[in-house]
Amino acid sequence: MLQSLFAGQTLETAALTGAVIVLIFYLIVGGRVYCSWVCPINIVTDVAANLRERLNIKGGTSISRATRYWLLGISLIVAWLTGTIAWELINPVSMVYRGLIFGMGLAWGIIVAIFLFDLLMIKRGWCSHLCPVGAFYSLLGKYSRLRISASKREQCDDCLDCFKVCPEPQVIKPALKGQESPVILSPNCTNCGQCIDVCDRDVFNFSTRFNSN
């Protein structure tokens, strides 16, 4: 199917076509769906978060969530100045993919560093505060159609289970308690669905950004 789709196209045109298809997909389903459902580093950060809770590790350092946007901007500027895909040279996700083919090497060190950072410094610190890839997909998520909605928020008993399992818990409160619409509109929502699974009151469900009920 892909061969027939790209038949007769130059490599550049085929690459652009593929990028557009991916872009449209994430604009529909939510940019940070990549973070929760595709990114291999998510496994590492999930293990670190679970172990951090089991060991009751509290505190740590404080880093602004906006830091990832600064890192994204810097990587794009460096790429423009050098004519290279600068971020891909050190992107842990790309390192894992390359490592599976050519051998892990330095990638192991990067993965261990991310694991220890999330375990000892900040819960889900890499994904929520530093990862430029996640920052890019959150920009796409600002306009995505698929959303999670607290459509039955009147049934909420304030157990806080959804906040405990959510990788970006700050996105829940406006839809659950504040804003008029029950739809989680924050671009940082990863559409992981953990709030749906954990809620025994069935408060949450998948919906669209246009559904106000």
Secondary structure, DSSP 8 states (H G I E B T S, - for coil): -HHHHHTT--HHHHHHHHHHHHHHHHHHH-TTHIIIII-THHHHHHHHHHHHHHTT--------TTHHHHHHHHHHHHHHHHTS-HHHHH-HHHHHHHHHHH--THHHHHHHHHHHIIIII-TTHIIIII-HHHHHHHHHHTT-SEEEE-TTGGG-----HHHHH-SSGGGHHIIIIISSS-B---TT-----HHHHH-TT---EEEETT---
